[in-house]
Amino acid sequence: MSIAHPTSPGPSVVVGCTGIVAEGVKRAFGDVRAVDGVTFSAPSGAVTALIGPNGSGKTTLLLVLAGLLRPDAGTARVGGFDIVTENLAARASVGWMPDSFGTWDALTCREILLTFASAYGLSPEAGRRRAASLFEQLHLTEFAERPARVLSRGQKQRLGLARALVHDPCVLLLDEPASGLDPRSRIELRDLLRDLAQEGKTVLVSSHVLSELEEVYDHAVFLSKGRTVEATAVDARTAERGWRLDALDPVALRTFLANAGIPWARSSGGEVIVQLAGTDSAMQLVRAAVAAGVALHTIAPVAGRLEEAYLALDEERK
Ligand SMILES: Nc1ncnc2c1ncn2[C@@H]1O[C@H](COP(=O)(O)OP(=O)(O)OP(=O)(O)O)[C@@H](O)[C@H]1O
């Protein structure tokens, strides 16, 4: 089951890339049912977030979709190809970025990319051009001739992303791609994912750091204990949640809240947190504060929408 981002522009029109469709996919390791009945689709031209707690089966599912792990049951089509019966074609249409990218440490970054380009059937000239453009795009040009072993974790992540993109695949499967990246690289990654979706690619990206995905996702798929689970779309107008408030005069704000009988708590950042029943209540509070002469300059929900949907998952409460 999936929820759509409220500001999602909707998938672009895409020719030739049909996204991901998985039905009843299962995969066990001995007694451990890592993926235990996953059904979802991820359209092309969009970023789909794959969300779930540790051990919920995200990596196993991505490995199955990448054609690297055979499912015990169920079917999945990736880029239009069945991952079991058309495994090679499915794998050729996928760019896979694992959560930690094992490199051949003695090879230079350029040698690594050219090796993958060649394995995917690019001519030497096309491989060189593609590698140069990816190094430029992912700020790795200065490392191109250095052995992979000298790269930092974040630089290795970027090389892993370059490797996933080297054959210009129509489906991208990215497992925790932001881990190890510095703040600027994270922002650039978000922009890159949006650009790739805009080009018509299918982007499926896993993370349990929901703030990473909040600004980039179009759809979200929730996994719990190996299964896709229903996420309740939270009605922002009425759902009770924490709101962060701050005013030019914090003492005046707290006095106003006390007089209005609104309980508050102090956040770690020093602002005031109140529980409000949705945006309607928030607007009422702003009006009342202004009428009372309180110069309120901040009022914002504490959690993002993905976080709310995640916390509202029935499965997670058990
Ligand atoms: N090769 C394996 N052999 C045995 N058990 C495995 C194997 N791979 C995964 N598992 C188990 O399958 C379950 C799902 O693991 P998986 O790595 O897919 O979860 P995840 O959602 O990616 O977790 P995380 O967020 O911590 O990366 C876990 O209980 C894990 O211990």
The ligand as an SDF file (V2000), in Angstrom:
LIG
                    3D

 31 33  0  0  0  0  0  0  0  0999 V2000
   21.6490  -13.4420    4.0960 N   0  0  0  0  0  0  0  0  0  0  0  0
   20.8370  -13.5180    5.1640 C   0  0  0  0  0  0  0  0  0  0  0  0
   20.7820  -14.6150    5.9290 N   0  0  0  0  0  0  0  0  0  0  0  0
   19.9520  -14.7060    6.9820 C   0  0  0  0  0  0  0  0  0  0  0  0
   19.0960  -13.7400    7.3710 N   0  0  0  0  0  0  0  0  0  0  0  0
   19.0880  -12.6190    6.6360 C   0  0  0  0  0  0  0  0  0  0  0  0
   19.9440  -12.4290    5.5100 C   0  0  0  0  0  0  0  0  0  0  0  0
   19.7050  -11.2100    4.9870 N   0  0  0  0  0  0  0  0  0  0  0  0
   18.7570  -10.6490    5.7480 C   0  0  0  0  0  0  0  0  0  0  0  0
   18.3780  -11.4880    6.7370 N   0  0  0  0  0  0  0  0  0  0  0  0
   17.3400  -11.2210    7.7540 C   0  0  0  0  0  0  0  0  0  0  0  0
   16.1750  -10.8140    7.0640 O   0  0  0  0  0  0  0  0  0  0  0  0
   15.5100   -9.7690    7.7570 C   0  0  0  0  0  0  0  0  0  0  0  0
   15.3830   -8.5680    6.8520 C   0  0  0  0  0  0  0  0  0  0  0  0
   16.6710   -8.0100    6.6350 O   0  0  0  0  0  0  0  0  0  0  0  0
   16.9290   -6.7810    5.6580 P   0  0  0  0  0  0  0  0  0  0  0  0
   18.4010   -6.5270    5.6240 O   0  0  0  0  0  0  0  0  0  0  0  0
   16.2530   -7.0410    4.3680 O   0  0  0  0  0  0  0  0  0  0  0  0
   16.1620   -5.6040    6.4380 O   0  0  0  0  0  0  0  0  0  0  0  0
   16.2710   -4.0210    6.2500 P   0  0  0  0  0  0  0  0  0  0  0  0
   14.8800   -3.4960    6.3210 O   0  0  0  0  0  0  0  0  0  0  0  0
   17.0630   -3.6880    5.0340 O   0  0  0  0  0  0  0  0  0  0  0  0
   17.0680   -3.5940    7.5520 O   0  0  0  0  0  0  0  0  0  0  0  0
   18.0040   -2.2960    7.8450 P   0  0  0  0  0  0  0  0  0  0  0  0
   17.0890   -1.1070    7.8510 O   0  0  0  0  0  0  0  0  0  0  0  0
   18.5550   -2.5790    9.1930 O   0  0  0  0  0  0  0  0  0  0  0  0
   19.0540   -2.2350    6.7680 O   0  0  0  0  0  0  0  0  0  0  0  0
   16.3230   -9.5180    9.0120 C   0  0  0  0  0  0  0  0  0  0  0  0
   15.7240  -10.2360   10.0690 O   0  0  0  0  0  0  0  0  0  0  0  0
   17.7000  -10.0780    8.6700 C   0  0  0  0  0  0  0  0  0  0  0  0
   18.3340  -10.5420    9.8330 O   0  0  0  0  0  0  0  0  0  0  0  0
  1  2  1  0
  2  3  1  0
  2  7  2  0
  3  4  2  0
  4  5  1  0
  5  6  2  0
  6  7  1  0
  6 10  1  0
  7  8  1  0
  8  9  2  0
  9 10  1  0
 10 11  1  0
 11 12  1  0
 11 30  1  0
 12 13  1  0
 13 14  1  0
 13 28  1  0
 14 15  1  0
 15 16  1  0
 16 17  2  0
 16 18  1  0
 16 19  1  0
 19 20  1  0
 20 21  2  0
 20 22  1  0
 20 23  1  0
 23 24  1  0
 24 25  2  0
 24 26  1  0
 24 27  1  0
 28 29  1  0
 28 30  1  0
 30 31  1  0
M  END
$$$$
